[in-house]
Amino acid sequence: MNLSFFIARKVAASGQRSFSRLIIRIAIVAVALSVAVMIVSTSLIAGFKHEISEKIFGFWGHIHITEADVNRTLLDVYPVDKHQDFYPGLDTMGPVAYWEPYRFFGKELANTMRERHTHGGVRHIQVFALNPGIIETKDAIEGIILKGVSTDFDWEFLEKYLQEGARLDLSDTTASDGILISRQTADRLNVAVGDRFIVYFVENNQQLRRAFRIQGIYKTGLEEYDRKFALVDIRKIQQLLDWKEDQVAGFEVFIDDIRDLSVLAEYIYVEKLPRDLYAETIREKFPSIFEWLALQDINEKVILALMLVVGIINMVTALLILILERTNMIGILKAVGQGNWDIRKIFLYYGAFILSVGLFWGNLVGIGLCLIQQYFEVITLSEADYYLSVAPVEINPVTVLGLNVLTITVTLLFLLLPSYLVSRIRPVQAIRFK
């Protein structure tokens, strides 16, 4: 029989009638609150980053293949021949092998390499073209960037955000005059599905105009993109830029797993592309928004650290009070031959009991709140500020398990310090202590 564990159980049972009962309950509540806040915060931040990233990647793809001019801007488009060895066969590319150095606590170890494989490959590839213009209606004028898409366009993402109308019909042999605009643009121009307007362009110092009919209205919530972009038939862009039918601005590549983004971009650039083309990730193309998302990691770390400190302080305080309350018992145990470590284990077991109760309630409350938000969408957001109308939640079982293990490990390590007080108690003085 484990004597220390047996005594700890008896102390826990009798502790309900001692003056330390309130302190123990406060410690349990503190641990539960800390764990609940950590679970909710990590789930909200993970959900927020995932939803924003998915919207950006869904709109632009994960990797852009364009003409190899590193000094170009988004609207500096150069014609690229659509007939390439990698198109459209690149979407059949599966996981690829690569080498990377071993890491220790996030730092690369010199002269150590291991072979790894990506989690997935390429899911889809499609062509695109861009051209800026000015929309003119009877009541307003609005700047816009037309994004030309072709029959290979993946509509799965955009159809989720299509509020009115239908997607573009690109099956005809002639270029479609349909256009998809955002809800924000439609409201500013006071137009609806079926309305027509003129878009003006300037090419080679000449003013051109084209008529478009609104075929659909979408709303992704990404204000920066909704405000600027509209989707049209790529053949319209080719006509405006005086390009041939087989000339496009570039290719958008969609991959299976975001964790492979950098590796697959480098692999495609080195192994698949000719010298006159360049592969660039969307993170590199639009760094500002991803830097903003990366700042959320700092918030997450601060919250986790603060909650751990709260839990540790309360547990250490509770254990110190328990030791002082049981000074008489400690003296008796020492008098009958119990060692310091065996007595310390009694209070460590007791601390683990308090910690386990707090973890149980913390997980129950934290996961419960996340599920309520996930299914009932209680917390809403300003879509103009956060790109989302509802606070997203992504519960990761591995993350939840990791938070529990981290809390148990760190707290028990800190509990070793107050338990050392046991070795400072002398039997003769302790037995007389009241």
C-alpha positions in Angstrom: 0.0 0.0 0.0 1.2 3.5 -0.8 1.0 5.1 2.7 1.4 8.6 1.4 -1.4 8.3 -1.0 -3.6 6.6 1.7 -3.0 9.4 4.2 -3.6 12.0 1.4 -7.0 10.5 0.8 -7.9 10.7 4.4 -6.7 14.3 4.7 -8.8 15.2 1.6 -11.9 13.5 3.2 -11.5 15.3 6.5 -10.5 18.5 4.9 -14.1 19.3 4.1 -14.6 20.0 7.8 -11.5 22.1 8.4 -11.1 25.9 8.3 -9.1 25.5 5.0 -12.2 24.4 3.1 -12.7 27.9 1.6 -9.1 28.1 0.5 -9.3 24.7 -1.2 -12.5 25.8 -3.0 -10.9 29.0 -4.1 -7.9 27.0 -5.5 -10.2 24.7 -7.4 -12.1 27.6 -8.9 -8.9 29.4 -9.8 -7.6 26.3 -11.6 -10.9 25.7 -13.3 -11.1 29.3 -14.4 -7.5 29.3 -15.7 -8.1 26.1 -17.8 -11.4 27.3 -19.1 -10.0 30.6 -20.2 -7.0 28.9 -21.9 -9.2 26.5 -23.8 -11.6 29.3 -24.9 -8.8 31.7 -25.9 -6.8 29.1 -27.9 -10.0 27.8 -29.6 -11.1 31.4 -30.5 -7.7 32.4 -31.8 -7.2 29.2 -33.7 -10.7 29.6 -35.3 -10.1 33.2 -36.1 -6.8 32.6 -37.8 -8.2 29.5 -39.7 -11.3 31.4 -41.0 -9.4 34.5 -42.1 -6.6 32.4 -43.8 -9.2 30.2 -45.5 -11.0 33.3 -46.9 -7.8 34.7 -48.3 -6.6 31.4 -49.7 -10.0 30.7 -51.1 -10.0 34.0 -52.9 -6.4 33.9 -54.2 -5.2 30.4 -54.0 -2.1 29.4 -52.0 0.6 29.9 -54.6 0.8 32.3 -57.6 2.8 31.4 -60.7 3.5 34.5 -62.7 6.1 36.1 -64.9 9.5 36.4 -63.1 9.6 40.1 -62.4 10.3 40.5 -58.7 9.7 44.2 -58.7 6.1 44.1 -60.0 3.0 45.1 -58.1 -0.3 43.3 -58.0 -1.6 45.2 -61.0 1.7 45.0 -63.0 0.6 42.0 -65.1 2.5 40.5 -67.9 1.2 37.9 -70.4 2.2 34.3 -69.7 1.6 31.5 -72.2 -1.1 29.2 -70.8 0.3 26.2 -72.5 2.8 25.0 -70.0 4.1 21.6 -69.1 2.7 21.9 -65.6 -0.8 23.0 -66.6 -3.2 21.5 -65.9 -1.4 18.4 -64.8 0.1 20.0 -61.7 -3.1 19.3 -59.8 -2.3 15.6 -59.9 1.0 16.2 -57.9 0.9 14.3 -54.6 3.1 14.5 -51.5 6.7 15.3 -52.2 9.9 14.4 -50.2 12.2 17.1 -48.9 15.1 17.5 -46.4 15.1 19.6 -43.3 17.4 20.0 -40.3 16.5 18.6 -36.9 15.2 21.2 -34.5 15.6 21.5 -30.7 13.2 23.9 -29.0 12.6 25.6 -32.3 16.2 26.0 -33.2 17.9 24.3 -36.1 20.8 21.9 -35.2 23.8 22.3 -37.4 24.8 19.5 -39.8 21.7 17.4 -39.0 19.3 16.6 -41.8 16.3 14.3 -42.1 14.0 13.4 -44.9 10.4 14.4 -44.6 7.3 14.2 -46.7 4.6 16.9 -47.2 1.1 16.2 -45.8 -0.4 16.5 -49.2 0.1 17.8 -52.7 -1.7 20.1 -55.1 -5.5 20.1 -55.2 -6.2 22.5 -58.0 -4.7 24.9 -60.5 -6.5 27.7 -62.4 -5.6 30.7 -64.6 -6.4 34.3 -63.9 -5.9 37.8 -65.2 -6.3 41.3 -63.6 -7.2 44.7 -64.9 -8.3 47.9 -63.1 -11.2 50.0 -64.3 -13.8 52.5 -63.2 -17.5 51.6 -62.9 -20.0 54.3 -63.9 -23.7 54.2 -63.2 -26.4 56.9 -63.3 -25.7 57.8 -59.7 -22.1 56.9 -58.8 -18.6 56.2 -60.0 -16.5 53.4 -58.4 -12.9 52.2 -58.9 -12.7 48.4 -59.4 -10.2 45.7 -60.2 -11.6 43.0 -62.5 -10.3 39.5 -61.9 -10.8 37.4 -65.0 -11.5 33.7 -64.5 -11.9 30.8 -66.9 -13.7 27.5 -67.1 -11.2 25.9 -64.8 -12.2 28.3 -61.9 -13.1 26.5 -58.7 -16.4 27.9 -57.6 -16.6 25.9 -54.4 -15.3 28.7 -52.2 -17.2 31.6 -53.8 -20.5 29.9 -53.9 -20.6 29.8 -50.1 -20.6 33.6 -50.1 -22.9 34.2 -53.1 -25.9 36.1 -51.7 -27.8 36.8 -54.9 -27.8 35.6 -58.5 -25.6 32.8 -59.9 -22.0 32.2 -60.8 -20.7 33.2 -64.2 -21.6 31.1 -67.2 -18.4 30.6 -69.1 -19.5 27.8 -71.4 -20.4 29.9 -74.4 -17.9 30.3 -77.3 -18.1 34.1 -76.9 -17.0 36.1 -73.9 -19.7 36.5 -71.3 -20.7 40.1 -70.3 -21.6 38.9 -66.8 -19.9 40.2 -63.7 -19.9 39.3 -60.0 -19.6 42.2 -57.6 -19.5 42.4 -53.9 -22.4 43.4 -51.7 -20.4 46.4 -50.6 -19.9 47.6 -54.2 -23.6 46.9 -55.0 -24.8 49.0 -52.1 -22.5 51.9 -52.9 -23.5 51.9 -56.5 -27.2 51.2 -55.6 -27.5 48.4 -58.2 -28.9 44.9 -58.1 -28.7 41.6 -60.0 -29.7 42.1 -63.7 -28.6 45.8 -63.8 -26.1 46.9 -66.3 -23.3 49.5 -66.1 -20.3 50.7 -68.0 -16.7 50.0 -66.9 -14.0 52.4 -68.3 -10.4 51.3 -68.9 -7.2 53.1 -70.0 -4.9 51.0 -72.2 -2.1 52.4 -74.3 -3.2 56.0 -73.6 -6.7 55.2 -75.0 -9.9 55.1 -73.1 -11.9 51.9 -73.6 -15.4 51.1 -72.3 -17.2 47.8 -71.8 -20.8 47.1 -70.7 -21.4 44.4 -68.0 -24.5 42.9 -66.6 -24.6 42.0 -62.9 -25.0 38.2 -62.7 -24.4 37.8 -59.0 -23.6 39.5 -55.7 -21.2 38.0 -53.2 -19.9 38.9 -49.7 -16.8 37.2 -48.2 -16.5 39.7 -45.3 -12.9 40.6 -46.4 -13.6 44.2 -46.8 -10.3 45.0 -48.5 -11.1 42.5 -51.3 -14.8 43.0 -51.5 -14.4 46.7 -51.9 -11.8 46.3 -54.8 -12.5 43.2 -56.8 -15.1 41.9 -59.2 -15.1 38.6 -61.2 -15.5 38.5 -65.0 -14.9 36.3 -67.9 -11.1 36.1 -68.5 -11.7 36.6 -72.2 -12.9 40.2 -71.5 -9.6 40.9 -69.9 -7.7 39.4 -72.8 -9.6 41.6 -75.2 -9.0 44.7 -73.2 -5.2 44.0 -72.9 -5.0 42.9 -76.5 -3.8 39.5 -75.5 -4.1 36.2 -77.4 -6.6 33.5 -76.1 -3.7 31.5 -74.7 -2.2 34.4 -72.7 -3.0 34.8 -69.0 -1.6 36.8 -66.1 -0.7 33.7 -64.2 -1.8 30.6 -62.4 -3.4 30.1 -58.9 -2.4 26.9 -57.2 -4.4 25.4 -54.4 -2.7 22.9 -52.1 -4.1 20.2 -49.8 -2.5 21.2 -46.5 -1.5 24.7 -45.5 1.4 23.3 -43.5 3.1 22.5 -46.8 2.9 26.0 -48.3 6.5 27.0 -48.2 7.9 23.6 -49.1 5.5 23.1 -52.1 6.1 26.7 -53.4 9.8 26.1 -53.4 9.4 22.6 -54.9 7.2 23.9 -57.7 9.5 26.8 -58.5 12.6 24.6 -58.6 11.3 21.4 -60.1 8.2 22.4 -62.2 8.6 25.9 -63.6 10.6 27.2 -66.6 13.2 29.9 -65.9 10.9 32.7 -67.0 8.2 32.0 -64.4 8.2 32.5 -60.6 6.2 30.9 -57.8 5.2 33.1 -54.8 3.1 32.2 -51.8 0.1 34.4 -50.9 1.8 35.1 -47.6 4.7 36.7 -49.5 2.3 38.5 -51.8 0.1 40.0 -49.0 2.4 40.0 -46.0 0.6 42.7 -44.0 -2.6 40.7 -43.2 -0.6 37.6 -42.2 1.7 39.6 -40.0 -1.5 40.9 -38.3 -2.6 37.3 -37.8 0.8 36.4 -36.4 0.3 39.0 -33.7 -2.6 36.9 -32.4 0.0 34.3 -31.3 1.5 36.8 -28.9 -1.9 37.5 -27.4 -2.4 33.8 -27.0 1.0 33.3 -25.2 0.3 36.2 -22.9 -3.1 34.8 -21.9 -1.7 31.3 -21.3 1.1 32.7 -19.2 -1.3 34.8 -17.1 -3.7 32.0 -16.5 -0.9 29.6 -15.5 0.4 32.2 -13.0 -3.1 32.6 -11.5 -3.5 28.8 -11.1 0.0 28.3 -9.7 -0.3 31.1 -7.1 -3.6 29.8 -5.8 -2.3 26.2 -5.7 0.9 27.2 -3.9 -1.1 29.3 -1.4 -3.6 26.5 -0.8 -0.8 24.0 -0.2 1.1 26.2 2.2 -2.1 26.6 4.3 -2.7 22.9 4.3 0.9 22.2 5.5 0.5 24.8 8.3 -2.9 23.3 9.2 -1.4 19.8 9.4 1.7 20.7 11.3 0.7 18.5 14.2 0.1 15.6 11.9 3.5 16.2 10.3 5.2 16.1 13.7 3.6 12.8 14.6 4.5 11.2 11.3 8.1 12.3 11.7 8.1 11.0 15.3 7.1 7.5 14.1 9.8 7.4 11.5 8.3 8.9 8.3 10.8 10.6 6.1 10.5 14.1 4.8 9.9 13.0 1.2 7.2 10.6 2.2 5.4 13.4 4.1 5.9 15.8 1.2 4.3 13.3 -1.1 1.1 13.4 1.0 0.6 17.1 0.3 1.7 16.7 -3.3 -1.0 14.0 -3.7 -3.5 16.3 -2.1 -2.4 19.1 -4.4 -2.8 16.7 -7.4 -6.4 15.9 -6.2 -7.3 19.6 -6.0 -5.7 20.1 -9.4 -7.6 17.2 -11.0 -10.9 18.6 -9.7 -10.1 22.0 -11.1 -9.1 20.5 -14.4 -12.3 18.6 -14.6 -14.5 21.6 -14.1 -12.2 23.8 -16.3 -12.4 21.4 -19.2 -16.2 21.1 -18.8 -16.8 24.8 -18.7 -14.2 25.7 -21.4 -15.3 23.1 -23.9 -18.9 23.7 -23.1 -18.6 27.5 -23.9 -16.8 26.7 -27.1 -19.5 24.3 -28.2 -22.2 26.9 -27.3 -20.4 29.5 -29.5 -19.9 27.0 -32.3 -23.5 25.9 -32.6 -25.5 28.9 -31.4 -23.1 31.8 -32.4 -23.7 33.8 -29.3 -20.7 36.2 -29.8 -20.9 38.4 -32.9 -18.3 40.6 -34.4 -18.1 43.7 -36.5 -17.4 42.3 -40.0 -15.8 45.6 -41.1 -13.2 45.3 -38.4 -12.6 41.6 -38.0 -13.6 40.2 -41.5 -16.0 37.9 -39.7 -19.6 38.3 -38.5 -19.4 35.6 -35.8 -16.5 34.7 -33.5 -15.2 31.4 -34.9 -14.2 28.5 -32.7 -11.9 25.6 -33.5 -11.6 23.0 -30.8 -8.4 21.0 -31.3 -8.3 17.9 -29.0 -4.5 17.8 -29.2 -4.3 21.4 -28.1 -6.8 20.8 -25.2 -4.8 17.7 -24.1 -1.6 19.7 -24.3 -3.0 22.5 -22.1 -4.0 20.0 -19.5 -0.6 18.3 -19.5 1.1 21.7 -19.4 -1.0 22.8 -16.4 -0.5 19.6 -14.5 3.3 19.5 -15.1 4.1 23.2 -14.4 1.8 23.4 -11.3 3.1 20.2 -9.7 6.7 21.4 -10.3 5.9 24.7 -8.5 4.2 22.7 -5.7 7.5 21.1 -4.9 8.7 24.4 -3.4 6.0 24.9 -0.7 6.2 21.1 0.1 9.8 21.7 1.1 8.4 23.5 4.2 7.7 20.0 5.6 11.5 19.3 6.1 11.8 22.5 8.2 9.2 21.3 10.7 10.7 19.8 13.9 8.7 16.9 15.5 8.9 18.2 19.1 7.7 21.7 18.2 5.1 20.4 15.7 3.4 18.0 18.2 2.9 20.9 20.6 1.7 23.2 17.8 -1.9 24.2 18.1 
